[in-house]
Amino acid sequence: MSEQIENEETRTGLEETVPVDTTGETVPVDTAGKGAATNGANGAVALEPSVVNRAMWRHLITLQWSWNYERMQALGYLYSMLPVIDAVYKTREERIAAMKRHLVFYNTNPQVGSPPIFGATVALEAQREGEVVDSLKVGLMGPLAGIGDTIQAILYRPIVAVIAASLALAGSVLGPIIMFLSGILWTILMIPLFRLGYRQGINVTQEVTEGGVLSRITDMATTMGMIVIGGFIPSIMAAVKTPLKYAQTVTANGQTHTETVALQSVLDKIVPYILPVAFVALAYWLMRGLKLSAVWTLIILAVLAFVLSLIGFL
Amino acid sequence: MGGYSVGIALLLAVWAYVGIVLQLGPGLWWTEALISGFVTGVIVGNIPLGLTIGATLTLLSLGLWTYGGATIPDFQTGAIVGTAIGALAGGVGPGLAVAIPTALLMTQMDVLGRAVTTIFIHGADRYAEDGNERGVVAMHLLGQLPWGLSRFIPVFLAIWLGSGPIQSVIKSSPQWFFNGMTAVGHVLPALGFALLLTMLPLRRYWPYLLIGFVAFAYLNMPIIGIAILAVAVGFLMNSLQTRRGEVNV
């Protein structure tokens, strides 16, 4: 809250220092329809492929560059749509109206969610269906944020990250390379998703809301993710071991003598890698059971590990 | 003892700027701690350290995501500053001792960057009202400045001015402190795994967790083997479900 107030106060001052090109105050009307051919009485136009591509690349490369607390991805969406607006709307008034429509709040998953929405709305703008565009954006940004964030943040990224990080911990440069290539692959995926939306137009809503295929993919990825995590908890945290030893009196053949036993070897006989599992379980309980935030859990884990190291347990 | 040159500080600051802006744009993942730590390792000439610090931070961020524009610890900046200073101050323990607090403190800069950008949407409102498309375009493209600078400036200052003093503080710290930080580094991936598990339907899928655990802990299967096993089981369960569906219908 406080930063919003502060932001309001500083706004006017900063705005004047921003070097903005104001020479293009009037948009030349005669460029209207340059990238499009009119057909039909309602003014629906067939967009030139170059206009569609320009819009797609703008969306792909810059969607969130102006992300802000107030309207989030709205300005990025408008910027991406501008080539289409220029091609479809002929009068200055129509363009202003279209621009203002796209300046309303918009936020969704940028890589899985937004490309199909954007593709569909490009197709709909070409049919001059402004109202449909607005309701489609509002209707789909929520569901696609949910689906997109789940696929990206809970399944794809963690699986890649765990594999890449374990390679990196073993000293292999392959780790960051795998991460790098996976990031590129995820970005490239935005192209077919945009095309899908553009082809489907208004029908994209059905694809999302029925979601049979999507839920199957999510199911499958969750299964894979679980197995990978199960294997990676012990492998990545293998260094979490106790060096503690204790002396034990053993009686053998009537003779008693003491021998040193490593606590870790005793633990390993019960369940191997029990300490890594215990720490994950503790962190899980702190967040699920005690409802602590991730940052507090991080601090508690760090202090605990530090203290355990001081007393010689870790 | 000395710190880094202005050139290195600038280079790392530019790397941080480009990383965050491209994360907003195409989303190339250059902000991932593993990538930003590795690149920093290349720049400061200590690749193994960059790999270790980057991988540790990536693992503890496993379940973290900016849901709806939430602010999370900035492990990109943490990895850059931690790797650069760790390379001077003697390794993973000191590096993590710098990286983790940096990542937590940087959340304030993230909030600031996200808030200041609001200026540009109001500018865009005005230009749109006038039908000035070039103004709208400029507002959008300039929106990257608060985002990029909120990383550029802290990284530059920390590396250029900070590395000397931070390094001497670290050098005068006792050995038990670094042992402690190394232990912290080993334990913290637990946070990433736990976070991830809180978001997955554990109640329904826990058996798969055990399959993975058994494969590694008892069968000593290498990680790639476990990944292949996971793909096989995933598709197997999918086709079993499909078949069951057909029988039921």
Interface residues (C-beta under 8 A of the other chain):
Chain A: E3 Q4 E6 N7 T10 R11 L14 E15 V18 V20 D21 T22 T23 G24 E25 T26 V27 L60 I61 T62 L63 Q64 W65 S66 W67 N68 Y69 E70 R71 M72 A74 L75 G76 L78 Y79 L82 D86 R92 R95 I96 M99 K100 L103 N107 P110 Q111 A145 D149 Q152 A153 I154 R157 P158 I159 A161 V162 I163 A164 A165 S166 L167 A168 L169 G171 S172 V173 G175 P176 M179 F180 S182 G183 I184 W186 T187 M190 R216 D219 M220 A221 T222 T223 M224 G225 M226 I227 V228 I229 G230 G231 F232 I233 P234 S235 I236 M237 A239 V240 V271 P272 Y273 P276 V277 F279 V280 A281 L282 A283 Y284 L286 M287 R288 A294 V295 T297 L298 L301 A302 L304 A305 F306 L308 S309 L310 L314
Chain B: V21 L24 G25 P26 G27 L28 W29 W30 E32 L34 I35 G37 F38 V39 I47 P48 L51 T52 G54 A55 T56 T58 L59 L60 S61 L62 G63 L64 W65 Y67 G68 G69 I72 P73 I100 L104 V111 L112 R114 A115 V116 T117 T118 I119 F120 I121 H122 G123 A124 D125 A128 E129 D130 G131 N132 E133 R134 G135 V136 V137 A138 M139 H140 L141 L142 G143 Q144 W147 W176 N179 G180 M181 T182 A183 V184 H186 V187 L188 P189 A190 L191 G192 F193 A194 L195 L196 L197 T198 M199 L200 P201 Y205 W206 Y208 L209 L210 I211 G212 F213 V214 A215 F216 A217 Y218 M221 I223 I224 I226 A227 L229 A230 V231 V233 G234 F235 M237 N238 Q241
